[in-house]
Amino acid sequence: MVPAPRANPDLVGHESAERELRRLVEAGRLPHAILLSGPRGIGKATLAFRFARFLLANGDDRTNAVAESGLAINPESGVFRRVAAGGHADLLTVERAYDPRRRRLRGEIVVEDAREITSFFRLTAAEEGWRIVIVDGAEEMNRSAANALLKVLEEPPRQALLLLVSHSPGRLLPTIRSRCRRFPLFPLARALVTRLLRRYRPELAQDEVEAVAALSDGSIGRALELAEAGGLTLYRSVLELLSQISRLDVIRLHAFAEQLARADAEDAYRVGGELLLQLLARITVCSACPRRGGEAIVDGEDEAMRRLVGRADAARWAALREEIEHAFASTDQLNLDRKQAMLGVFFAIEELTR
């Protein structure tokens, strides 16, 4: 099982960012706010907590087992253990909170969460060092929360660091982005995702590992979610339904949508939606430039793609993908019927391909 970012001692694929952060510390040029951006599941939050531990640690906690440019500290140290347990007095984590009424995480970070940052930074550091705030999923702040954060950035306290982790930095206020030192992180190489999958999911067959790695788009987090939620089976089901879109099997489609709409299938529903959007993006690319379609991930994919690509031009496929993405987001935010949402996606694709 992969440790949570706050407790994960390992970081792979982002050595250059790690070296640059270490260089800024040693040069005494650390900014008051850093934006770690990039696709979901590639290690941004892991790097944020790794950097926070490094700043909070004293010399004895920093391991000698890594290169001088690294940020690792001893996993057995008190600092590491307290950060992993969420109990370090000089580190605050802000993320979407649990909504007891809906019995799920809130859809956004609200202003009350952001105001905790102001209160936290007013405190004196408990250990006479840095005070650090990590905002995990910064683009999920609503407008009020973003404005509260902006006030902190406009008057940053001394010896304090704000680490923003964002999957979609374009959704942040431009005034927030402009006040941060940006560290864009990039997808992991497929070979690296494959190696990590073998480590964390050794029970997977080699062909499954390779297919999941190909679907992951360079994200080990996404690869593990796909493996956990039966992503390959879902992907094959989506392809089979789309390959018959001109004579859509309505009974089979209803069974598929019903399966994903069950109360205990939230992960499968989310993964199924992401796979549909990913496939539509590939169809759009193939429609615009047939030679850039990429390799087939599972059997039957080439045939399904060929049937769909010629039914509409790239602009129409792109517009449909955007419309479907918005529909999924609205279903989640407004707690609408997931079965109807999934049915609506396939009926919209059927309409486009007539």
Long-range contacts (C-beta under 8 A, 24 or more apart in sequence): 1-200, 2-200, 2-220, 2-224, 3-84, 4-84, 5-45, 5-46, 5-48, 5-49, 5-136, 6-45, 6-49, 6-83, 6-84, 6-86, 6-93, 7-83, 7-84, 8-46, 8-49, 8-50, 9-72, 9-75, 9-80, 10-46, 11-43, 11-46, 11-47, 11-50, 11-71, 11-72, 12-43, 12-188, 12-192, 12-196, 13-42, 13-43, 13-188, 13-189, 13-192, 14-42, 14-43, 14-47, 14-185, 15-69, 17-47, 17-183, 17-185, 18-47, 18-50, 18-69, 18-70, 18-71, 19-69, 19-70, 20-183, 21-51, 21-71, 21-183, 22-54, 22-68, 22-69, 22-70, 22-71, 23-69, 25-54, 25-55, 30-161, 31-180, 31-181, 32-153, 32-156, 32-160, 32-161, 32-162, 33-153, 33-156, 33-161, 33-162, 33-163, 33-164, 33-179, 33-180, 33-181, 34-161, 34-162, 34-163, 34-164, 34-180, 34-181, 34-182, 34-183, 35-138, 35-164, 35-166, 35-169, 35-172, 35-177, 35-180, 35-181, 35-182, 35-183, 36-163, 36-164, 36-165, 36-166, 36-183, 36-185, 37-166, 37-167, 37-169, 37-182, 37-183, 37-184, 37-185, 38-167, 38-184, 38-185, 38-186, 38-187, 39-167, 39-187, 39-217, 39-218, 39-219, 39-222, 40-167, 40-219, 40-221, 40-222, 41-216, 41-219, 41-220, 41-221, 41-222, 41-223, 41-224, 41-225, 42-185, 42-186, 42-187, 42-188, 42-218, 42-219, 42-220, 42-221, 43-185, 43-188, 43-220, 43-221, 44-165, 44-166, 44-167, 44-185, 45-134, 45-136, 45-165, 47-71, 47-185, 48-134, 48-136, 48-163, 48-165, 49-83, 49-134, 51-163, 52-83, 52-91, 52-132, 52-134, 52-161, 52-163, 53-79, 53-80, 53-83, 55-129, 55-130, 55-132, 55-161, 56-83, 56-88, 56-90, 56-91, 56-127, 56-129, 56-130, 56-132, 89-126, 89-127, 90-125, 90-126, 90-127, 90-129, 90-130, 90-131, 90-132, 91-131, 91-132, 91-133, 91-134, 92-116, 92-117, 92-120, 92-131, 92-132, 92-133, 92-134, 93-133, 93-134, 93-136, 94-133, 94-134, 94-135, 94-136, 95-135, 95-136, 95-137, 95-140, 96-137, 96-140, 102-335, 107-140, 107-332, 107-333, 108-140, 108-141, 108-142, 108-145, 109-135, 109-137, 109-138, 109-140, 109-141, 109-142, 109-145, 110-142, 110-144, 110-145, 111-142, 111-144, 111-145, 111-147, 111-148, 113-145, 114-141, 114-144, 114-145, 114-146, 114-148, 114-149, 115-148, 117-148, 117-149, 117-152, 117-162, 118-148, 118-151, 118-152, 121-152, 121-157, 121-160, 122-157, 125-159, 129-159, 130-159, 130-160, 130-161, 131-157, 131-159, 131-160, 131-161, 132-160, 132-161, 132-162, 132-163, 133-160, 133-161, 133-162, 133-163, 134-163, 134-165, 135-162, 135-163, 135-164, 135-165, 136-165, 137-165, 137-166, 137-167, 138-164, 138-165, 138-166, 138-169, 138-172, 138-176, 139-166, 139-167, 139-168, 139-169, 139-171, 139-172, 141-172, 146-172, 146-173, 146-176, 147-173, 149-176, 150-175, 150-176, 150-179, 153-179, 153-180, 154-179, 186-218, 187-217, 187-218, 187-219, 188-218, 188-219, 188-220, 189-218, 190-214, 190-216, 190-218, 192-220, 193-218, 193-219, 193-220, 193-223, 196-220, 196-223, 197-223, 197-224, 197-227, 200-224, 201-227, 208-232, 211-297, 211-298, 214-295, 214-297, 215-275, 215-278, 215-297, 217-278, 222-274, 225-267, 225-271, 226-271, 228-267, 229-267, 229-268, 229-270, 229-271, 230-268, 231-271, 231-275, 232-298, 234-268, 234-271, 234-272, 234-275, 235-275, 235-279, 235-297, 235-298, 236-298, 236-300, 238-272, 238-275, 238-276, 238-279, 239-279, 239-298, 239-300, 239-301, 239-304, 240-300, 240-304, 241-346, 242-279, 242-304, 242-307, 242-308, 242-346, 242-349, 243-300, 243-303, 243-304, 243-307, 245-307, 245-308, 245-346, 245-349, 245-350, 245-353, 246-307, 246-350, 246-353, 246-354, 248-346, 248-347, 248-350, 253-343, 253-346, 254-339, 254-343, 256-342, 257-338, 257-339, 257-340, 257-342, 257-343, 258-339, 260-338, 260-339, 260-342, 261-337, 261-338, 261-339, 261-342, 269-338, 269-342, 272-342, 273-328, 273-342, 273-345, 276-324, 276-345, 277-321, 277-324, 277-325, 277-328, 280-317, 280-320, 280-321, 280-324, 280-349, 281-321, 283-308, 283-309, 283-317, 284-314, 284-317, 284-318, 284-321, 285-314, 287-312, 287-313, 287-314, 287-317, 288-314, 308-349, 308-353, 311-352, 311-353, 312-352, 312-353, 316-352, 317-352, 320-348, 320-349, 320-352, 323-348, 324-348
